[in-house]
Amino acid sequence: MTMELISMAADVASAAPSGITGSLTMGLGGAGAAIGVGLVGSKAVEAVGRNPGAFGNILTLGIIAMALAEGLGIIAYLGGL
Protein backbone atom coordinates (compact mmCIF):
# COMPACT_ATOMS: atom_id res chain seq x y z
CA MET A 1 0.00 0.00 0.00
CA THR A 2 2.84 2.37 0.79
CA MET A 3 4.43 1.78 -2.60
CA GLU A 4 1.12 2.52 -4.32
CA LEU A 5 0.84 5.84 -2.49
CA ILE A 6 4.42 6.75 -3.38
CA SER A 7 3.84 5.95 -7.05
CA MET A 8 0.59 7.96 -7.07
CA ALA A 9 2.41 10.93 -5.50
CA ALA A 10 5.17 10.66 -8.09
CA ASP A 11 2.61 10.61 -10.91
CA VAL A 12 0.92 13.73 -9.55
CA ALA A 13 4.23 15.53 -9.01
CA SER A 14 5.41 14.82 -12.54
CA ALA A 15 2.08 15.67 -14.19
CA ALA A 16 1.88 19.46 -13.95
CA PRO A 17 3.70 21.29 -11.18
CA SER A 18 2.41 24.65 -12.40
CA GLY A 19 -1.22 23.59 -11.96
CA ILE A 20 -0.71 22.53 -8.35
CA THR A 21 0.42 25.92 -7.03
CA GLY A 22 -3.04 27.52 -6.91
CA SER A 23 -4.58 24.62 -5.08
CA LEU A 24 -1.66 24.46 -2.68
CA THR A 25 -1.99 28.17 -1.90
CA MET A 26 -5.71 27.86 -1.25
CA GLY A 27 -5.25 24.75 0.87
CA LEU A 28 -2.52 26.26 3.03
CA GLY A 29 -4.49 29.47 3.40
CA GLY A 30 -7.58 27.57 4.47
CA ALA A 31 -5.62 25.44 6.90
CA GLY A 32 -3.96 28.51 8.38
CA ALA A 33 -7.31 30.22 8.82
CA ALA A 34 -8.76 27.13 10.49
CA ILE A 35 -5.83 26.89 12.88
CA GLY A 36 -6.11 30.60 13.67
CA VAL A 37 -9.83 30.39 14.42
CA GLY A 38 -9.27 27.32 16.58
CA LEU A 39 -6.55 29.02 18.59
CA VAL A 40 -8.62 32.17 19.10
CA GLY A 41 -11.63 30.12 20.18
CA SER A 42 -9.66 28.01 22.63
CA LYS A 43 -7.95 31.01 24.19
CA ALA A 44 -11.27 32.87 24.45
CA VAL A 45 -12.84 29.94 26.30
CA GLU A 46 -9.80 29.78 28.56
CA ALA A 47 -10.01 33.52 29.28
CA VAL A 48 -13.73 33.34 30.11
CA GLY A 49 -13.01 30.43 32.40
CA ARG A 50 -10.45 32.52 34.27
CA ASN A 51 -12.55 35.70 34.38
CA PRO A 52 -16.28 35.15 33.72
CA GLY A 53 -17.05 38.82 34.33
CA ALA A 54 -15.18 39.85 31.19
CA PHE A 55 -17.31 37.66 28.91
CA GLY A 56 -18.61 40.52 26.76
CA ASN A 57 -15.20 42.04 26.08
CA ILE A 58 -13.64 38.65 25.38
CA LEU A 59 -16.48 37.74 23.01
CA THR A 60 -16.06 40.99 21.09
CA LEU A 61 -12.31 40.62 20.74
CA GLY A 62 -12.67 36.93 19.85
CA ILE A 63 -15.14 37.65 17.05
CA ILE A 64 -12.88 40.37 15.64
CA ALA A 65 -9.83 38.08 15.75
CA MET A 66 -11.74 35.22 14.11
CA ALA A 67 -12.97 37.55 11.37
CA LEU A 68 -9.41 38.67 10.66
CA ALA A 69 -8.19 35.06 10.51
CA GLU A 70 -11.01 34.11 8.14
CA GLY A 71 -10.27 37.19 6.05
CA LEU A 72 -6.73 35.99 5.50
CA GLY A 73 -8.11 32.61 4.42
CA ILE A 74 -10.40 34.32 1.90
CA ILE A 75 -7.51 36.41 0.57
CA ALA A 76 -5.47 33.22 0.10
CA TYR A 77 -8.41 31.63 -1.70
CA LEU A 78 -8.81 34.59 -4.06
CA GLY A 79 -5.06 34.74 -4.64
CA GLY A 80 -5.05 31.10 -5.71
CA LEU A 81 -7.70 31.59 -8.39
N, C-alpha and C positions, 0 to 999 in steps of 0.2 A: 504494500500500500504506500509506503514511503517513497519508493522508487517511482510509482505512478504520479504522485504529487510533484516530485522533483521534475519529472519529464513534462508534466502539464505546465509547471512554472517556467521551464525553459522555452516551451513553445510560445507561451504568452510573451515572454521577454523578447524573443527574437521576432515576433510578429510585427509590431509597430510601436517602438518606444515613444514616438512623438504623439500618438493617440492616447497614451496612458496618462500623460502629464495633467490634463484637465481633470480627469477623474480622481487622480491622486490628490490634487490640490483641494478639490471639493470634499473628498473623504477626510483628509487631515484637518481641514477647517471645521467640518462637522464634528469630528471627534474632539477637537480642541474646545469647541463651544459646549459640547456635552460635558466634558470634564470640568470646564469652568462653572457651568450651572450647578453641577453636582457639588463642587467645592463650596460655592456660595451658599447653597441650600444647607449643607451640613454644618457650616460655620454659623449660619443664622439660627439653626435649631439649637446648637450648642450655646450661643449667646443668650437666647431666650431662656434656656434652662438655667443659666447662671444668674440672669437678671430678668425675671418675668415682667417687671414694671416697665421695662424699655421695649416692650413688644412692638408698639406702633412705630417707633423710630427704626428698629431693626428690620421690620417688615418693609418699610419704605426704602431703606438703603439696600436691602436684599433684592427687591424688585428692580431697582435701578441697575444694580450690578449684573443681575441676570439678563436684563435687556441689553446691556452693553456686550456681554459675552455672546448672546444670540446675534447681535448685530455684526460682530466679527465673523461669525459663522455664515451669515448671509452674504457678507462682502466676499468671503472666500468662495462661496457658491457662485456668485455672479462673476468673479474673476476667472473661474474655471470654465465658464461657458464660451 
